[in-house]
Amino acid sequence: MPLDDYEALAQLIRDRPLPLMLVDLESLDSNVRRLGAVAKAHGKNLRVASKSIRVPDLIRRVLEVGGEHFRGLMCFSVPEARLLAEHKFDDLLVAYPTVQRSDLDCAAAMVGAGTTVTLMIDCPTHVAMLADYWRDNGPAEQPLRVCIDQDMSWRPGKLHIGAQRSPVRTIDDFTELLDALLERPELRLSGVMGYEAQIAGVGDENPFAPLLNPAKKLIKQQSVKDVARKRRQVSELLVRRGVRLDFFNGGGTGSIRTTAEEDWVTEVTAGSGFLQSHLFDYYASNENQPAMCFALQLTRIPQADRVTCQSGGFIASGSADADKAPVPFLPAGLRPDKVEGFGEVQTPLQVPSDLRGKLQPGAPIFFRPAKAGEIAERFNEYLLIENGEIRGSARTYRGLGHCFY
């Protein structure tokens, strides 16, 4: 059932304790097929960003529905990768560098048990520290797979437009890092990743800041060309040096369509678009449909044009802008109170005239989160809807007893 019928959703969760999270499996499957078709049309594999789901059963469903060209997971930490390995997932790319001993011990144990794990690097110091550790502690005669994180930010003049990620900003930077890496037999270059945050992570039809949308469109148009140039330079360098990769990764849900057009990219990444949190509605190229929402209990009616829900302060990470808050969407017409906003213990909402007097304490109010993965830290399980009925539940990382940083 599409998540657009208030009466049907309210009846579906009647007498269940709130707050709760719902996932519509039919919408999820449609999003998986839609994003997968983009990758397949360009001959690319699709790597699933696990941090944007954080529910092992749903990650498995995405891979099964996606089919043979869905390969591997992009994890955000080594402990998360270990949990996923315990759930029988393989080909785990840890997308953020780490050199702390506990993470490296964990990675060595996973590799020793037969799991394919790739760690991220972006500087010669990473190379030296990982190689020294692996020489003394890694499985014998099995180099550690590593991936170079190439910076994809756009820098017209003195501006920096994009995420503050890798210091590998030029082809000379990449060459220096590659040379350092090739001198250490304990490591093997398995892949290159270039994530264009200023394209993949920026909506260009954002209703919360409409005056900025034309500038965002222009930035994205120019940056697409710059990103393709940078990745092509790296590909050509690796060919000249005779270095063969297992994968060349790029993109995210918000840039999958442009990234997939690059011949040198072998795989694209997607995550949030499968569940379609509301931030991903605000892309001109978006075709996905909402597959998740959460329900709060209406507990107070402080005045005729306000109702108040219990809980609700599920604010997404990033710059503290209005679009990082959830959005109320059922019943239609409710709006956040601009003075109080979304609170840990209560969230007041403005009530349009046609709803006043119709909502009573105990009624569910439905919201969509800004980001798809972080909301999982607030719930132990997601209720799963299929064919208009709740067909069971799936545990989040939190519900499985884990909290990853």
Secondary structure, DSSP 8 states (H G I E B T S, - for coil): --TT-HHHHHHHTTT--SSEEEEEHHHHHHHHHHHHHHHHHTT-EEEEEGGGT--HHHHHHHHHHH-TTEEEEEESSHHHHHHHHHTT---EEE-S----HHHHHHHHHHHHTT--EEEEE-SHHHHHHHHHHHHHHS-TT--EEEEEE----B-STT--BS-S--S--SHHHHHHHHHHHHT-TTEEEEEEEE--HHHHT--SS-TTSGGGHHHHHHHHHHHHHHHHHHHHHHHHHHHHHT---SEEEE--TTTHHHHTT-TT--EEEE-HHHHT-GGGGS-TT------EEEEEEEEEEEETTEEEEE------SSS--GGGS-EEEESTT-EE-TTT-S-SSEEEEE--GGGTTT--TT-EEEEE-SSSSGGGGG-SEEEEEETTEEEEEEE-TTTTT----
